[in-house]
Amino acid sequence: MKLLFGIGIAILGLGILSLFVPIPHTERSGFKAGGVSMGIQTQHSEKVSPIISGTLMIVGAGMMIAGRSASRAA
């Protein structure tokens, strides 16, 4: 059950990182008419919802506890 504990650590780490690291997002919009094309590219960064981050942290901690409990029982 060390695998379950390791996956729990990874998910917990992703949950913590998602609170602080923004995810870049790029959009391109424009039009094309014949041989002429005109467009604009916008880029902005968004953070993940705190609810999703919290869920990831709770699931990761639960997996770590389950992995630890299963290895003690064996």
PDB file of N, CA, C and O in Angstrom:
ATOM      1  N   MET A   1       0.806  -1.196   0.000  1.00  0.00           N
ATOM      2  CA  MET A   1       0.000   0.000   0.000  1.00  0.00           C
ATOM      3  C   MET A   1       0.855   1.269   0.000  1.00  0.00           C
ATOM      4  O   MET A   1       0.350   2.376   0.190  1.00  0.00           O
ATOM      5  N   LYS A   2       2.146   1.087  -0.214  1.00  0.00           N
ATOM      6  CA  LYS A   2       3.007   2.258  -0.336  1.00  0.00           C
ATOM      7  C   LYS A   2       2.646   3.069  -1.573  1.00  0.00           C
ATOM      8  O   LYS A   2       2.844   4.283  -1.618  1.00  0.00           O
ATOM      9  N   LEU A   3       2.106   2.364  -2.588  1.00  0.00           N
ATOM     10  CA  LEU A   3       1.688   3.049  -3.805  1.00  0.00           C
ATOM     11  C   LEU A   3       0.553   4.025  -3.504  1.00  0.00           C
ATOM     12  O   LEU A   3       0.564   5.152  -3.998  1.00  0.00           O
ATOM     13  N   LEU A   4      -0.417   3.610  -2.707  1.00  0.00           N
ATOM     14  CA  LEU A   4      -1.542   4.476  -2.337  1.00  0.00           C
ATOM     15  C   LEU A   4      -1.054   5.695  -1.561  1.00  0.00           C
ATOM     16  O   LEU A   4      -1.531   6.808  -1.781  1.00  0.00           O
ATOM     17  N   PHE A   5      -0.109   5.484  -0.658  1.00  0.00           N
ATOM     18  CA  PHE A   5       0.467   6.585   0.114  1.00  0.00           C
ATOM     19  C   PHE A   5       1.201   7.562  -0.813  1.00  0.00           C
ATOM     20  O   PHE A   5       1.075   8.777  -0.655  1.00  0.00           O
ATOM     21  N   GLY A   6       1.969   7.037  -1.780  1.00  0.00           N
ATOM     22  CA  GLY A   6       2.701   7.885  -2.721  1.00  0.00           C
ATOM     23  C   GLY A   6       1.781   8.694  -3.619  1.00  0.00           C
ATOM     24  O   GLY A   6       2.042   9.866  -3.890  1.00  0.00           O
ATOM     25  N   ILE A   7       0.703   8.067  -4.080  1.00  0.00           N
ATOM     26  CA  ILE A   7      -0.265   8.791  -4.910  1.00  0.00           C
ATOM     27  C   ILE A   7      -0.939   9.880  -4.076  1.00  0.00           C
ATOM     28  O   ILE A   7      -1.205  10.974  -4.573  1.00  0.00           O
ATOM     29  N   GLY A   8      -1.212   9.574  -2.808  1.00  0.00           N
ATOM     30  CA  GLY A   8      -1.805  10.573  -1.910  1.00  0.00           C
ATOM     31  C   GLY A   8      -0.909  11.776  -1.729  1.00  0.00           C
ATOM     32  O   GLY A   8      -1.390  12.909  -1.713  1.00  0.00           O
ATOM     33  N   ILE A   9       0.391  11.551  -1.594  1.00  0.00           N
ATOM     34  CA  ILE A   9       1.345  12.666  -1.468  1.00  0.00           C
ATOM     35  C   ILE A   9       1.327  13.511  -2.740  1.00  0.00           C
ATOM     36  O   ILE A   9       1.339  14.740  -2.668  1.00  0.00           O
ATOM     37  N   ALA A  10       1.298  12.860  -3.903  1.00  0.00           N
ATOM     38  CA  ALA A  10       1.292  13.591  -5.176  1.00  0.00           C
ATOM     39  C   ALA A  10       0.025  14.445  -5.311  1.00  0.00           C
ATOM     40  O   ALA A  10       0.096  15.602  -5.723  1.00  0.00           O
ATOM     41  N   ILE A  11      -1.126  13.874  -4.965  1.00  0.00           N
ATOM     42  CA  ILE A  11      -2.380  14.624  -5.083  1.00  0.00           C
ATOM     43  C   ILE A  11      -2.420  15.773  -4.074  1.00  0.00           C
ATOM     44  O   ILE A  11      -2.891  16.863  -4.398  1.00  0.00           O
ATOM     45  N   LEU A  12      -1.931  15.539  -2.856  1.00  0.00           N
ATOM     46  CA  LEU A  12      -1.862  16.606  -1.860  1.00  0.00           C
ATOM     47  C   LEU A  12      -0.963  17.739  -2.351  1.00  0.00           C
ATOM     48  O   LEU A  12      -1.291  18.914  -2.191  1.00  0.00           O
ATOM     49  N   GLY A  13       0.171  17.379  -2.949  1.00  0.00           N
ATOM     50  CA  GLY A  13       1.079  18.396  -3.504  1.00  0.00           C
ATOM     51  C   GLY A  13       0.434  19.193  -4.620  1.00  0.00           C
ATOM     52  O   GLY A  13       0.603  20.410  -4.691  1.00  0.00           O
ATOM     53  N   LEU A  14      -0.310  18.515  -5.500  1.00  0.00           N
ATOM     54  CA  LEU A  14      -1.015  19.221  -6.577  1.00  0.00           C
ATOM     55  C   LEU A  14      -2.059  20.183  -6.009  1.00  0.00           C
ATOM     56  O   LEU A  14      -2.239  21.286  -6.524  1.00  0.00           O
ATOM     57  N   GLY A  15      -2.741  19.762  -4.952  1.00  0.00           N
ATOM     58  CA  GLY A  15      -3.735  20.635  -4.325  1.00  0.00           C
ATOM     59  C   GLY A  15      -3.109  21.884  -3.753  1.00  0.00           C
ATOM     60  O   GLY A  15      -3.657  22.976  -3.901  1.00  0.00           O
ATOM     61  N   ILE A  16      -1.967  21.741  -3.102  1.00  0.00           N
ATOM     62  CA  ILE A  16      -1.275  22.902  -2.526  1.00  0.00           C
ATOM     63  C   ILE A  16      -0.756  23.815  -3.634  1.00  0.00           C
ATOM     64  O   ILE A  16      -0.899  25.035  -3.558  1.00  0.00           O
ATOM     65  N   LEU A  17      -0.152  23.218  -4.665  1.00  0.00           N
ATOM     66  CA  LEU A  17       0.366  24.030  -5.779  1.00  0.00           C
ATOM     67  C   LEU A  17      -0.745  24.781  -6.509  1.00  0.00           C
ATOM     68  O   LEU A  17      -0.543  25.911  -6.954  1.00  0.00           O
ATOM     69  N   SER A  18      -1.915  24.156  -6.633  1.00  0.00           N
ATOM     70  CA  SER A  18      -2.995  24.796  -7.380  1.00  0.00           C
ATOM     71  C   SER A  18      -3.521  26.046  -6.676  1.00  0.00           C
ATOM     72  O   SER A  18      -4.202  26.863  -7.298  1.00  0.00           O
ATOM     73  N   LEU A  19      -3.216  26.204  -5.393  1.00  0.00           N
ATOM     74  CA  LEU A  19      -3.609  27.431  -4.695  1.00  0.00           C
ATOM     75  C   LEU A  19      -2.756  28.625  -5.115  1.00  0.00           C
ATOM     76  O   LEU A  19      -3.226  29.763  -5.102  1.00  0.00           O
ATOM     77  N   PHE A  20      -1.503  28.364  -5.488  1.00  0.00           N
ATOM     78  CA  PHE A  20      -0.560  29.454  -5.711  1.00  0.00           C
ATOM     79  C   PHE A  20      -0.132  29.656  -7.158  1.00  0.00           C
ATOM     80  O   PHE A  20       0.214  30.775  -7.536  1.00  0.00           O
ATOM     81  N   VAL A  21      -0.144  28.612  -7.976  1.00  0.00           N
ATOM     82  CA  VAL A  21       0.383  28.694  -9.340  1.00  0.00           C
ATOM     83  C   VAL A  21      -0.761  28.945 -10.327  1.00  0.00           C
ATOM     84  O   VAL A  21      -1.662  28.115 -10.454  1.00  0.00           O
ATOM     85  N   PRO A  22      -0.729  30.081 -11.025  1.00  0.00           N
ATOM     86  CA  PRO A  22      -1.777  30.337 -12.026  1.00  0.00           C
ATOM     87  C   PRO A  22      -1.550  29.522 -13.295  1.00  0.00           C
ATOM     88  O   PRO A  22      -0.416  29.194 -13.647  1.00  0.00           O
ATOM     89  N   ILE A  23      -2.643  29.205 -13.970  1.00  0.00           N
ATOM     90  CA  ILE A  23      -2.597  28.440 -15.218  1.00  0.00           C
ATOM     91  C   ILE A  23      -2.757  29.420 -16.378  1.00  0.00           C
ATOM     92  O   ILE A  23      -3.781  30.098 -16.467  1.00  0.00           O
ATOM     93  N   PRO A  24      -1.756  29.510 -17.280  1.00  0.00           N
ATOM     94  CA  PRO A  24      -1.877  30.446 -18.406  1.00  0.00           C
ATOM     95  C   PRO A  24      -2.897  29.958 -19.428  1.00  0.00           C
ATOM     96  O   PRO A  24      -3.041  28.760 -19.672  1.00  0.00           O
ATOM     97  N   HIS A  25      -3.595  30.918 -20.013  1.00  0.00           N
ATOM     98  CA  HIS A  25      -4.618  30.613 -21.014  1.00  0.00           C
ATOM     99  C   HIS A  25      -4.480  31.617 -22.150  1.00  0.00           C
ATOM    100  O   HIS A  25      -4.453  32.825 -21.913  1.00  0.00           O
ATOM    101  N   THR A  26      -4.392  31.126 -23.375  1.00  0.00           N
ATOM    102  CA  THR A  26      -4.230  31.979 -24.551  1.00  0.00           C
ATOM    103  C   THR A  26      -5.435  31.822 -25.465  1.00  0.00           C
ATOM    104  O   THR A  26      -5.876  30.707 -25.743  1.00  0.00           O
ATOM    105  N   GLU A  27      -5.963  32.951 -25.931  1.00  0.00           N
ATOM    106  CA  GLU A  27      -7.080  32.950 -26.878  1.00  0.00           C
ATOM    107  C   GLU A  27      -6.678  33.726 -28.121  1.00  0.00           C
ATOM    108  O   GLU A  27      -5.989  34.742 -28.040  1.00  0.00           O
ATOM    109  N   ARG A  28      -7.110  33.243 -29.249  1.00  0.00           N
ATOM    110  CA  ARG A  28      -6.870  33.947 -30.510  1.00  0.00           C
ATOM    111  C   ARG A  28      -8.208  34.156 -31.186  1.00  0.00           C
ATOM    112  O   ARG A  28      -8.994  33.222 -31.348  1.00  0.00           O
ATOM    113  N   SER A  29      -8.452  35.381 -31.572  1.00  0.00           N
ATOM    114  CA  SER A  29      -9.689  35.692 -32.287  1.00  0.00           C
ATOM    115  C   SER A  29      -9.353  36.613 -33.458  1.00  0.00           C
ATOM    116  O   SER A  29      -8.396  37.385 -33.408  1.00  0.00           O
ATOM    117  N   GLY A  30     -10.137  36.516 -34.477  1.00  0.00           N
ATOM    118  CA  GLY A  30      -9.902  37.337 -35.651  1.00  0.00           C
ATOM    119  C   GLY A  30     -10.741  36.872 -36.812  1.00  0.00           C
ATOM    120  O   GLY A  30     -11.694  36.109 -36.651  1.00  0.00           O
ATOM    121  N   PHE A  31     -10.369  37.346 -37.987  1.00  0.00           N
ATOM    122  CA  PHE A  31     -11.108  36.952 -39.182  1.00  0.00           C
ATOM    123  C   PHE A  31     -10.139  36.796 -40.343  1.00  0.00           C
ATOM    124  O   PHE A  31      -9.023  37.315 -40.322  1.00  0.00           O
ATOM    125  N   LYS A  32     -10.593  36.074 -41.347  1.00  0.00           N
ATOM    126  CA  LYS A  32      -9.801  35.831 -42.542  1.00  0.00           C
ATOM    127  C   LYS A  32     -10.698  36.080 -43.748  1.00  0.00           C
ATOM    128  O   LYS A  32     -11.773  35.489 -43.860  1.00  0.00           O
ATOM    129  N   ALA A  33     -10.263  36.942 -44.636  1.00  0.00           N
ATOM    130  CA  ALA A  33     -11.028  37.243 -45.845  1.00  0.00           C
ATOM    131  C   ALA A  33     -10.074  37.175 -47.037  1.00  0.00           C
ATOM    132  O   ALA A  33      -9.237  38.057 -47.230  1.00  0.00           O
ATOM    133  N   GLY A  34     -10.211  36.134 -47.816  1.00  0.00           N
ATOM    134  CA  GLY A  34      -9.322  35.967 -48.978  1.00  0.00           C
ATOM    135  C   GLY A  34      -7.905  35.740 -48.508  1.00  0.00           C
ATOM    136  O   GLY A  34      -7.639  34.813 -47.743  1.00  0.00           O
ATOM    137  N   GLY A  35      -6.994  36.580 -48.961  1.00  0.00           N
ATOM    138  CA  GLY A  35      -5.588  36.471 -48.579  1.00  0.00           C
ATOM    139  C   GLY A  35      -5.238  37.329 -47.372  1.00  0.00           C
ATOM    140  O   GLY A  35      -4.089  37.354 -46.931  1.00  0.00           O
ATOM    141  N   VAL A  36      -6.233  38.034 -46.842  1.00  0.00           N
ATOM    142  CA  VAL A  36      -5.976  38.936 -45.720  1.00  0.00           C
ATOM    143  C   VAL A  36      -6.500  38.302 -44.434  1.00  0.00           C
ATOM    144  O   VAL A  36      -7.625  37.806 -44.377  1.00  0.00           O
ATOM    145  N   SER A  37      -5.671  38.331 -43.425  1.00  0.00           N
ATOM    146  CA  SER A  37      -6.133  37.847 -42.123  1.00  0.00           C
ATOM    147  C   SER A  37      -5.765  38.877 -41.064  1.00  0.00           C
ATOM    148  O   SER A  37      -4.699  39.490 -41.103  1.00  0.00           O
ATOM    149  N   MET A  38      -6.667  39.043 -40.131  1.00  0.00           N
ATOM    150  CA  MET A  38      -6.480  40.017 -39.060  1.00  0.00           C
ATOM    151  C   MET A  38      -6.866  39.324 -37.760  1.00  0.00           C
ATOM    152  O   MET A  38      -7.915  38.684 -37.691  1.00  0.00           O
ATOM    153  N   GLY A  39      -6.060  39.437 -36.759  1.00  0.00           N
ATOM    154  CA  GLY A  39      -6.383  38.766 -35.514  1.00  0.00           C
ATOM    155  C   GLY A  39      -5.665  39.377 -34.336  1.00  0.00           C
ATOM    156  O   GLY A  39      -4.752  40.191 -34.477  1.00  0.00           O
ATOM    157  N   ILE A  40      -6.106  38.961 -33.187  1.00  0.00           N
ATOM    158  CA  ILE A  40      -5.496  39.416 -31.948  1.00  0.00           C
ATOM    159  C   ILE A  40      -5.368  38.200 -31.027  1.00  0.00           C
ATOM    160  O   ILE A  40      -6.229  37.321 -31.002  1.00  0.00           O
ATOM    161  N   GLN A  41      -4.290  38.179 -30.289  1.00  0.00           N
ATOM    162  CA  GLN A  41      -4.047  37.085 -29.362  1.00  0.00           C
ATOM    163  C   GLN A  41      -3.987  37.666 -27.957  1.00  0.00           C
ATOM    164  O   GLN A  41      -3.207  38.581 -27.688  1.00  0.00           O
ATOM    165  N   THR A  42      -4.810  37.134 -27.065  1.00  0.00           N
ATOM    166  CA  THR A  42      -4.815  37.594 -25.680  1.00  0.00           C
ATOM    167  C   THR A  42      -4.368  36.449 -24.780  1.00  0.00           C
ATOM    168  O   THR A  42      -4.668  35.281 -25.028  1.00  0.00           O
ATOM    169  N   GLN A  43      -3.650  36.815 -23.740  1.00  0.00           N
ATOM    170  CA  GLN A  43      -3.162  35.810 -22.808  1.00  0.00           C
ATOM    171  C   GLN A  43      -3.441  36.291 -21.393  1.00  0.00           C
ATOM    172  O   GLN A  43      -3.159  37.440 -21.052  1.00  0.00           O
ATOM    173  N   HIS A  44      -3.991  35.413 -20.580  1.00  0.00           N
ATOM    174  CA  HIS A  44      -4.219  35.728 -19.180  1.00  0.00           C
ATOM    175  C   HIS A  44      -4.044  34.471 -18.358  1.00  0.00           C
ATOM    176  O   HIS A  44      -4.083  33.356 -18.879  1.00  0.00           O
ATOM    177  N   SER A  45      -3.852  34.664 -17.072  1.00  0.00           N
ATOM    178  CA  SER A  45      -3.638  33.532 -16.172  1.00  0.00           C
ATOM    179  C   SER A  45      -4.772  33.461 -15.169  1.00  0.00           C
ATOM    180  O   SER A  45      -5.216  34.483 -14.646  1.00  0.00           O
ATOM    181  N   GLU A  46      -5.232  32.260 -14.906  1.00  0.00           N
ATOM    182  CA  GLU A  46      -6.308  32.043 -13.953  1.00  0.00           C
ATOM    183  C   GLU A  46      -5.861  31.017 -12.933  1.00  0.00           C
ATOM    184  O   GLU A  46      -5.151  30.066 -13.262  1.00  0.00           O
ATOM    185  N   LYS A  47      -6.281  31.214 -11.690  1.00  0.00           N
ATOM    186  CA  LYS A  47      -6.003  30.229 -10.650  1.00  0.00           C
ATOM    187  C   LYS A  47      -7.182  29.284 -10.549  1.00  0.00           C
ATOM    188  O   LYS A  47      -8.311  29.643 -10.885  1.00  0.00           O
ATOM    189  N   VAL A  48      -6.915  28.083 -10.087  1.00  0.00           N
ATOM    190  CA  VAL A  48      -7.955  27.072  -9.899  1.00  0.00           C
ATOM    191  C   VAL A  48      -8.817  27.496  -8.717  1.00  0.00           C
ATOM    192  O   VAL A  48      -8.333  28.132  -7.780  1.00  0.00           O
ATOM    193  N   SER A  49     -10.092  27.139  -8.766  1.00  0.00           N
ATOM    194  CA  SER A  49     -11.016  27.466  -7.682  1.00  0.00           C
ATOM    195  C   SER A  49     -10.510  26.881  -6.368  1.00  0.00           C
ATOM    196  O   SER A  49     -10.021  25.752  -6.339  1.00  0.00           O
ATOM    197  N   PRO A  50     -10.624  27.642  -5.279  1.00  0.00           N
ATOM    198  CA  PRO A  50     -10.198  27.122  -3.971  1.00  0.00           C
ATOM    199  C   PRO A  50     -10.962  25.861  -3.559  1.00  0.00           C
ATOM    200  O   PRO A  50     -10.436  25.041  -2.807  1.00  0.00           O
ATOM    201  N   ILE A  51     -12.180  25.701  -4.037  1.00  0.00           N
ATOM    202  CA  ILE A  51     -12.950  24.494  -3.711  1.00  0.00           C
ATOM    203  C   ILE A  51     -12.275  23.263  -4.317  1.00  0.00           C
ATOM    204  O   ILE A  51     -12.185  22.218  -3.672  1.00  0.00           O
ATOM    205  N   ILE A  52     -11.807  23.389  -5.549  1.00  0.00           N
ATOM    206  CA  ILE A  52     -11.114  22.273  -6.204  1.00  0.00           C
ATOM    207  C   ILE A  52      -9.789  21.998  -5.507  1.00  0.00           C
ATOM    208  O   ILE A  52      -9.430  20.840  -5.294  1.00  0.00           O
ATOM    209  N   SER A  53      -9.056  23.055  -5.148  1.00  0.00           N
ATOM    210  CA  SER A  53      -7.789  22.874  -4.435  1.00  0.00           C
ATOM    211  C   SER A  53      -8.009  22.177  -3.098  1.00  0.00           C
ATOM    212  O   SER A  53      -7.264  21.266  -2.736  1.00  0.00           O
ATOM    213  N   GLY A  54      -9.029  22.606  -2.369  1.00  0.00           N
ATOM    214  CA  GLY A  54      -9.334  21.984  -1.085  1.00  0.00           C
ATOM    215  C   GLY A  54      -9.729  20.532  -1.236  1.00  0.00           C
ATOM    216  O   GLY A  54      -9.337  19.688  -0.429  1.00  0.00           O
ATOM    217  N   THR A  55     -10.505  20.236  -2.267  1.00  0.00           N
ATOM    218  CA  THR A  55     -10.904  18.853  -2.523  1.00  0.00           C
ATOM    219  C   THR A  55      -9.688  17.985  -2.824  1.00  0.00           C
ATOM    220  O   THR A  55      -9.586  16.865  -2.323  1.00  0.00           O
ATOM    221  N   LEU A  56      -8.771  18.491  -3.632  1.00  0.00           N
ATOM    222  CA  LEU A  56      -7.551  17.743  -3.930  1.00  0.00           C
ATOM    223  C   LEU A  56      -6.746  17.469  -2.659  1.00  0.00           C
ATOM    224  O   LEU A  56      -6.229  16.367  -2.475  1.00  0.00           O
ATOM    225  N   MET A  57      -6.641  18.466  -1.787  1.00  0.00           N
ATOM    226  CA  MET A  57      -5.878  18.283  -0.556  1.00  0.00           C
ATOM    227  C   MET A  57      -6.548  17.268   0.366  1.00  0.00           C
ATOM    228  O   MET A  57      -5.864  16.448   0.979  1.00  0.00           O
ATOM    229  N   ILE A  58      -7.874  17.311   0.472  1.00  0.00           N
ATOM    230  CA  ILE A  58      -8.589  16.362   1.338  1.00  0.00           C
ATOM    231  C   ILE A  58      -8.459  14.941   0.795  1.00  0.00           C
ATOM    232  O   ILE A  58      -8.220  14.004   1.557  1.00  0.00           O
ATOM    233  N   VAL A  59      -8.615  14.777  -0.521  1.00  0.00           N
ATOM    234  CA  VAL A  59      -8.496  13.454  -1.131  1.00  0.00           C
ATOM    235  C   VAL A  59      -7.072  12.917  -0.958  1.00  0.00           C
ATOM    236  O   VAL A  59      -6.882  11.744  -0.638  1.00  0.00           O
ATOM    237  N   GLY A  60      -6.071  13.783  -1.171  1.00  0.00           N
ATOM    238  CA  GLY A  60      -4.680  13.350  -0.995  1.00  0.00           C
ATOM    239  C   GLY A  60      -4.387  12.922   0.431  1.00  0.00           C
ATOM    240  O   GLY A  60      -3.733  11.904   0.654  1.00  0.00           O
ATOM    241  N   ALA A  61      -4.874  13.704   1.411  1.00  0.00           N
ATOM    242  CA  ALA A  61      -4.661  13.337   2.808  1.00  0.00           C
ATOM    243  C   ALA A  61      -5.389  12.040   3.145  1.00  0.00           C
ATOM    244  O   ALA A  61      -4.860  11.207   3.880  1.00  0.00           O
ATOM    245  N   GLY A  62      -6.587  11.865   2.620  1.00  0.00           N
ATOM    246  CA  GLY A  62      -7.330  10.626   2.857  1.00  0.00           C
ATOM    247  C   GLY A  62      -6.619   9.415   2.289  1.00  0.00           C
ATOM    248  O   GLY A  62      -6.584   8.355   2.914  1.00  0.00           O
ATOM    249  N   MET A  63      -6.049   9.575   1.097  1.00  0.00           N
ATOM    250  CA  MET A  63      -5.314   8.462   0.491  1.00  0.00           C
ATOM    251  C   MET A  63      -4.058   8.139   1.291  1.00  0.00           C
ATOM    252  O   MET A  63      -3.685   6.972   1.418  1.00  0.00           O
ATOM    253  N   MET A  64      -3.402   9.165   1.831  1.00  0.00           N
ATOM    254  CA  MET A  64      -2.219   8.922   2.652  1.00  0.00           C
ATOM    255  C   MET A  64      -2.596   8.173   3.930  1.00  0.00           C
ATOM    256  O   MET A  64      -1.894   7.251   4.345  1.00  0.00           O
ATOM    257  N   ILE A  65      -3.693   8.566   4.543  1.00  0.00           N
ATOM    258  CA  ILE A  65      -4.145   7.880   5.764  1.00  0.00           C
ATOM    259  C   ILE A  65      -4.550   6.442   5.451  1.00  0.00           C
ATOM    260  O   ILE A  65      -4.209   5.527   6.200  1.00  0.00           O
ATOM    261  N   ALA A  66      -5.269   6.238   4.361  1.00  0.00           N
ATOM    262  CA  ALA A  66      -5.697   4.888   3.982  1.00  0.00           C
ATOM    263  C   ALA A  66      -4.482   4.014   3.655  1.00  0.00           C
ATOM    264  O   ALA A  66      -4.444   2.842   4.030  1.00  0.00           O
ATOM    265  N   GLY A  67      -3.513   4.566   2.972  1.00  0.00           N
ATOM    266  CA  GLY A  67      -2.309   3.807   2.642  1.00  0.00           C
ATOM    267  C   GLY A  67      -1.504   3.447   3.873  1.00  0.00           C
ATOM    268  O   GLY A  67      -0.943   2.355   3.965  1.00  0.00           O
ATOM    269  N   ARG A  68      -1.452   4.372   4.819  1.00  0.00           N
ATOM    270  CA  ARG A  68      -0.725   4.108   6.056  1.00  0.00           C
ATOM    271  C   ARG A  68      -1.450   3.073   6.921  1.00  0.00           C
ATOM    272  O   ARG A  68      -0.816   2.195   7.507  1.00  0.00           O
ATOM    273  N   SER A  69      -2.766   3.179   6.997  1.00  0.00           N
ATOM    274  CA  SER A  69      -3.570   2.238   7.793  1.00  0.00           C
ATOM    275  C   SER A  69      -3.504   0.838   7.207  1.00  0.00           C
ATOM    276  O   SER A  69      -3.429  -0.145   7.944  1.00  0.00           O
ATOM    277  N   ALA A  70      -3.532   0.743   5.888  1.00  0.00           N
ATOM    278  CA  ALA A  70      -3.491  -0.568   5.238  1.00  0.00           C
ATOM    279  C   ALA A  70      -2.134  -1.238   5.438  1.00  0.00           C
ATOM    280  O   ALA A  70      -2.063  -2.460   5.567  1.00  0.00           O
ATOM    281  N   SER A  71      -1.071  -0.460   5.464  1.00  0.00           N
ATOM    282  CA  SER A  71       0.252  -1.066   5.642  1.00  0.00           C
ATOM    283  C   SER A  71       0.461  -1.498   7.086  1.00  0.00           C
ATOM    284  O   SER A  71       1.213  -2.439   7.339  1.00  0.00           O
ATOM    285  N   ARG A  72      -0.186  -0.833   8.040  1.00  0.00           N
ATOM    286  CA  ARG A  72      -0.095  -1.247   9.453  1.00  0.00           C
ATOM    287  C   ARG A  72      -0.879  -2.532   9.694  1.00  0.00           C
ATOM    288  O   ARG A  72      -0.475  -3.367  10.504  1.00  0.00           O
ATOM    289  N   ALA A  73      -2.007  -2.693   8.986  1.00  0.00           N
ATOM    290  CA  ALA A  73      -2.852  -3.868   9.180  1.00  0.00           C
ATOM    291  C   ALA A  73      -2.206  -5.130   8.606  1.00  0.00           C
ATOM    292  O   ALA A  73      -2.481  -6.243   9.055  1.00  0.00           O
ATOM    293  N   ALA A  74      -1.349  -4.938   7.616  1.00  0.00           N
ATOM    294  CA  ALA A  74      -0.746  -6.107   6.951  1.00  0.00           C
ATOM    295  C   ALA A  74       0.405  -6.687   7.702  1.00  0.00           C
ATOM    296  O   ALA A  74       1.001  -7.668   7.258  1.00  0.00           O
TER     297      ALA A  74
END
